[in-house]
Amino acid sequence: MSRIHPTAIIDSRVELAEDVEIGPYCILEGGIRIGRGTRLRGHCFMQGPMVIGEDNDIWPFSSLGVAPQTSHFDPDVEGPGTLIGDRNVFREHSSVHRSIHETDPTRIGDDNLFMDGAHAGHDCQLANHIVLAKGSMIGGHAILEDRVIIGGNAGVHQFVRVGRGAMIGGNAGSSLDILPWFMVTVLNTANSINLVGLRRSGATPEDIDIVRMVYKLFCRSGLTVAGATERLQEHAGQPMADEYLRFLTKSTRSICTMRGRKTDVKNKASQAADTP
């Protein structure tokens, strides 16, 4: 049977698998279904409609499925809610907001880590094996593909798409779409590739060569995005190249590239910091 602490407040519409654990002072409102092995450690707040999968670990003061922070949204409207997969970890004060769409929920996939204070806004679509470090912020409608890493206090603008394996360093951010395996450590600037992440993911040497080639095309060649894409199409048929071409087809915003040399970007950032 589920273990429910006597101080927890649970709506009559909540459905719990047999071995779910609900810790002290948790509040569950609305239609919520929680899969087996999931644990709410205490002081968690949830609102439905929401489906939570199996073996999730939810820490104190996290808020899941709550109304979006949008001035025109009526918090009493439930909408399609939130869909959360399996084996996710939501650490203290992390938050996920439910959808404002009429049909599509906010979606969180499997095996993701939300560190302390990490936030995913309404209508976000997060895939699998994503890490959101402490204080990271994902704007509404953003799409994060597999294995994305967002550093501490880093931000992703609303409607931005972040490709598989991309990384945003701490205190950085992007209002532009980020190509797979690119690394952003200065605002809206792709400084490098996530070579460590590529190797950890099991990428082949051929895959890594394609990523290096794509980075040079988009960030070092001086070509426009359209020109770089045309050159990339010469490699169509290679799996990694095809992944980039698919991403570019789906992209609805400008692409995060790099203008100039790394040292130029660092100098500009330093000069901006020194300006009174």
Order of alpha helices (4+ residues) and beta strands (2+ residues): beta-beta-beta-beta-beta-beta-beta-beta-beta-beta-beta-beta-beta-beta-beta-beta-beta-beta-beta-beta-beta-beta-beta-beta-beta-beta-beta-beta-alpha-alpha-alpha-alpha-alpha
